[in-house]
Amino acid sequence: MEKHLKFQEQLKSQILKIGIVTLIVLLSIFYIGIYFFSMNYEKSRINKSNNYLEEKINYLFDVVDNTNTDLLLLDSFDEVRIYGYLYKINSELGIKSNIILFNSEKNIVFTSNESVTKGSYYEYIKILLDNIDDKKEDYISFKPINYDNQLLIGKKSGNGYSIIIIEETDLINYLDTTISYVIVDKKDHVIVSNNNRFINKIYKFIVPNNSILKIDDITYLYAPKLLSNNITITSFILKQNIIDMRQLAILTIILGVLFTILLNTFSNKLSKNTSKSLDLLMDQIDLIRKEKSKYIGQINTNDEFELLSLEINKMLANIDSLNNKNTELLELNKEIEIKQLESQFNPHFLYNTLETIRYVMYMDKDMASELILKLTNILRYSISFVDDVAKLEEDIKYIENYLEICKVRFQERFNYTLKIDEKCKKLLIPKLIFQPIIENSIKHNFRQKPNLSIWVTSEIVDNKLHIEIEDDGEGMEEKELNKLIKFIEGGSNKTSHVGLYNVYRRLKLKYNEDFSFNIYSKKNIGTKVVIVIPLDLEDGYV
């Protein structure tokens, strides 16, 4: 009971911890969300203002550019037609503008306002004409003494130049927005602004160092936007809190206290109910462990533990059947894999043997007949799947047939020696473990060397059967040998030494870890494969 109470207290403590941590996380997410919402809301207002001003400025420049184009296409400077264009642009934009036309020698041929051709006005006009000739900006802004700021937009053609002049007050009325803004050229000269707080005495924009600008204890948020014609639009809004943070903090404390009280009550009730259901389930499990019962008695708790008891009963009912099926499947799969490994007969050997028989028939029919008989015995033995084991002497007879065929094929280039202890001949061994290794030796060594000798020995040492297959072939460097051993023991046959892998895999399936399979090799000296498998002398099985 003490353990159950401890579990109950631990469960209650965990519920409280999780609840409090969850509350803190949710509050943190809530506050962060409010902060980012506030920032994004203010940024969206600035971006919306910039986009609105961009649309208005682009439209103004398009209208003015089209008007300048139409004026420069006139055959003659007809004042009636020129004033018609002036009236059209003023009514379309809702502003009051002036027009100055120049011939190709930059002499004034028409002006809608004589005052704009005198004094500092004319000096800035000449600067704009030079900029147009140099293919720089086709606009300029300046503030004459005792006048409002002016925007001059011009264009050039073969006939001369056309300039349209718009005053800042008309631009402010045209842009028509309550959000503060400053629009400047690439040198920060103000084109138009509806708030002089951001402009210095020489009518240039005060560029802030960061995204927040503080003037006279008033904080502004701003964001600039560069247009394609090197005009920069900057909108400003007052930084203000969308939500009263003091009221939000008080509300958070009240909700936190209420949440903690409710969570404590809930954790008490839940831990008691859960502990009660768990007690019942543990009692039933104790019965299974002590009395070796196969079933859990019915638990009527109307919760997940009742469902759990039902599922445990289903599991216990099926576990014996599943265990038997799995054991049967493992044995079947093991047998199938062994048969597959045994059946991997090399078709190249069959082809080469048939070719050898074909040539021998012309020279020695008796020899050809003997070869056919040996090949028949080899094929019969290799495709016989009655048992996965055979007497050692039977496997040696199979190997002798195989080696004799190789001897006829390679003549004096190939020699072999079989040294089999008489005590070993009646022992049962995994079928076909010699041939893949010998075939591997012949296949790889005759590629590099003209002659090859193979020695096969078998003896009993310390109640274990020792089998050695050695050749005087090409051999391997230590690095290549280590790589081969790694592939074979790692369960991969992605090498050219498929025979070695097959033998190792069959021994692994049959004996698990109770065997050894070692490869020794030296470059230009040869290779030796040593197999050691357990021996039972009482019944003759290996």
Salt bridges, closest charged atoms under 4 A:
GLU54 OE1 - LYS225 NZ 2.70
ASP65 OD1 - LYS155 NZ 3.30
GLU123 OE1 - LYS126 NZ 3.73
ASP130 OD1 - LYS106 NZ 3.18
ASP133 OD2 - LYS106 NZ 2.72
ASP133 OD1 - LYS156 NZ 3.14
GLU137 OE2 - LYS186 NZ 3.43
ASP185 OD2 - HIS189 ND1 3.55
ASP216 OD2 - ARG197 NH1 3.26
ASP279 OD1 - HIS4 ND1 2.69
ASP286 OD1 - ARG289 NH2 2.51
GLU311 OE2 - LYS314 NZ 3.68
ASP320 OD2 - LYS294 NZ 3.85
GLU337 OE2 - ARG505 NE 2.81
GLU342 OE2 - ARG506 NH2 3.29
GLU355 OE1 - ARG358 NH2 3.23
GLU370 OE2 - LYS374 NZ 3.81
GLU393 OE2 - LYS426 NZ 2.77
GLU422 OE2 - LYS425 NZ 2.82
GLU468 OE1 - LYS528 NZ 3.89
GLU474 OE2 - LYS523 NZ 3.36
GLU513 OE2 - LYS508 NZ 2.33
ASP514 OD1 - LYS464 NZ 3.98
